[in-house]
Each structure stands twice: as C-alpha cells, then as structure tokens.
Amino acid sequence: MCGSISHYRITEDEKGKIPERIDTKYIARMPENYYPTFKREFEKEIKSADSDFYTAKLVITDAHKSISGYLKDNPAFDGYQRIIDFYHASEHLSLIAEAIHGKSSAKATEWYKKYRDILKNHKQGVQKLIRSVEYYLGSKPYSKAREKEIRKHLGYFKKHKKFMQYADYIEKGWPIGSGVIEAA
C-alpha cells in the first residue's frame, strides 16, 4: 500500500491554469490486512500537512473498492475533493470501447479516442460517455459475455461520475492523474 501527499502551486499562462508540484511526501507499507499501519501513518501526515493555507485539497485514486471504503465517511478527508485518476478511467474506457465495437477494431479505437477527449475536455463529459454507451446497449443485441462486460464498465462510470468532472478540474488547474503515486 502506498500513498502520497503533494503540494502544488497553481500558475497561469495563455493556455490557462497549470499545476506545478512543489513537493511530495510518500508513505508506503508492506501489505497487511486492512492496512492499519499505513492508514495511521498516512493520516498522521495528512494532519501535519493540513492547513487552511491550501485552497484545494484533493484525493486522487484509482477507485479500488478498498480505497473507496477507506475514504467514505473518514473524517481525515473532510474538505477533500475526490478525483478518479483519469488514466485509470481511460483504461475502463478502452475496455468498454472493445466490448462495444470489437477487440482491436478501428471502430473501437476511433470511439475510444473520441470519448477519451470528451471525458477529459468537455463539461459533463462522463455523462455524455454514459449516454453513448447506453445508446449502443439499446441499439443492437450483444452476446451475454459482451453485454456483461459493457454493463460492468458502464457501472464503473455511473458509480464514480461525480469524481470524473475532468474539464472542471483542469479549468481550476488541478492535476487529474495519480502519476506521482504510480511512480512510487
């Protein structure tokens, strides 16, 4: 289990707001049931780094069940905006594109690229993606296995849509990826 606490300065240029990472503190522990040591040390670091000085407090995750459960109703994360890592969401998007249009097909690639851009850069992009997937589900029959795969990934986007407002986050200059932690 590992996590990081990063501080960013938001700068602005002609293209808009840009997050500039100032520092990062990594916390990591060997696996243990329910991660009590990690959680205790991570929350201690959050408390020591916490300040009203920061205008935005973000938690960027991959949406794994264990992490979502840890964050839910945890007072250590009061006041934090949760964001689903864009690149993890893109992986689900790729899998749903293949389930709809066929593995390694040109149509799947084209649809994936279109909706990856919409998801990242359009206001309400995740809602547009969901509508497109629902359209395909209603427009033609799929094998049980393909329909199950489509519905599984559609469920991921529906469940986490409030944490996938990427155009809004980018507009505010917030990072949308967990690359810092992935590098750890």
N, C-alpha and C positions, 0 to 999 in steps of 0.2 A: 504494500500500500504506500502510495506517495502522494504528496500534495505540495503546493507552493503558495506563497503569499508574495505578490508583486505590487510594486508601487509604480504608477505611471504619471507622467506629466502629459497633458494634452496640449499639443501645439497646433497651429493652424497655418495653412498655406493656401494658395489659389485653388487647390483641389478640395479643401475642407479641413476638418479636424483629424489629427493624426496622433495615435497613442505612442508615446515614447517611454519605453521601460526604463526606470531609474535603478531599481534593484529588485532582487528576488531572493527569498529565503525558501529553501527546500526542506521538507520534513519527510522522512521515509522510515519505514519499519518492515521487518520481515513479516510474512503472513502469520496471523494468529486469529482465532475465532473472534469475530465481531470487532476486531481491530481496537481493543481498549487502549493500548499504549499509544498508537498513532493518534487516535481521537483526542486523548488527553493532551499530548504534546502539540497537536495542531491547534486545538482550541486555546491553549496557553499562548501560542504565537499570535493567533488572531487577536486575543485580548491585549497583548503587549503592543501590537501594531495598530490597534483600533484607535481612531481619533475622529473628532468632528471636523478635523482639518480636511479630510478627504471628502470630496464632493460625491463620489460614486464608489460604492463597494460592490464588487462583482464576484460571483462564484461561477466559474466555467467548468462544466463537467461533461462526461460522455453519456449521461443519463442512465448509467447502470443502476439496477434496482437497489443494490446495497448502498450506493451513494445517495440516491434519491430518498431512500428511507432515513438515512443519517441526517440529511438536510431538513427533512419535513419536521416542522414543529420544534426545531432545535433553536433555543434562544440565542445560541452563539452566532447564528446567522440572521438575526433580526436586522432589518435595514439593508440586507444584501439583495442585489438583483441577480437572479439565477439566469444563466445563459447556457444553452446546449451548444457544445463545440460544433462549429459549422462544418468541420471536416468529418466528424462522426456522422452528422446529419447527411452529409453528401454521400457517405458510404451507403446509408439506407436508401437514399435517392437512387443510387446506381443499381442497387438490388431490385428496387421496385420497377425501374425502367426495364431491366432484363425480364422481370416476371410479366410485365405488360406486353412488351414488344419482341421478346425472344433474346436469349443469351447471345452476346457479341454481334447483334444485328445493327445495321446502320440506323434503323428507326429508333432503337433503344439509345444509341449514342446521341443522336440528334435531340430526342426528347430529354435525355439527361442533361445535356448542355443547356438547352433552353430553360429547363426548370431549375437548374443549379443557379443560373443567372437571376431568374425571378426570385428564388428563395433568398438569395443574398442581397439583391439590389432593389427590389420592389417593395413598397409599403404593402403590408398584408400578403407578402409572398407565400408564406406557408399556407394560407387559406386558399390562394389561387392553385397551389400544388394539390391540395386536398380535393378541390373541385375537379381538377383534371383527372385525378386517379378515380374518383367516384364516377365520372363520365365514362371512363374506359370500362369500369366494372359493370356498368349498366348497358353498355353498347354492344357487347358480344360475349358469348359464353367462353369460359376458360376451363381447363381441366381442374379437377378438385385440388391438385397439388399447386398449380399456378395461382388459382384464386386464393388459396390459403396463404401463399407467400405474399401476394398483393395485399391482402387484408392485414397480415401481420405488420408489414411496414407502414401501411396506411394508419394502423393503430398507433404506431410509434409517433407519427407526425401529429395525429389528433391529440394524443395524450400530452405531448410536450410543446404544442404550438405556442403557448404563451411565453415560452422560453426561447423562441426562434424568430424574434422580430428583428432580424439582422440589419435591415435598412435603417431602422431606428437607432440601433446600437452604433452602426458605422457613422451615422449623422452626428451622434454625440461624441465620436472619437474613441469609442470603447473597443477593445480587442474582441474578436469573435471566435478565436481559436485558442486551444489549450496547448499550443506548441511548446510553450515554456515547460510545462509539466511532462509532455511527451518526450522532450529532450532529456529529462531526468531519467 
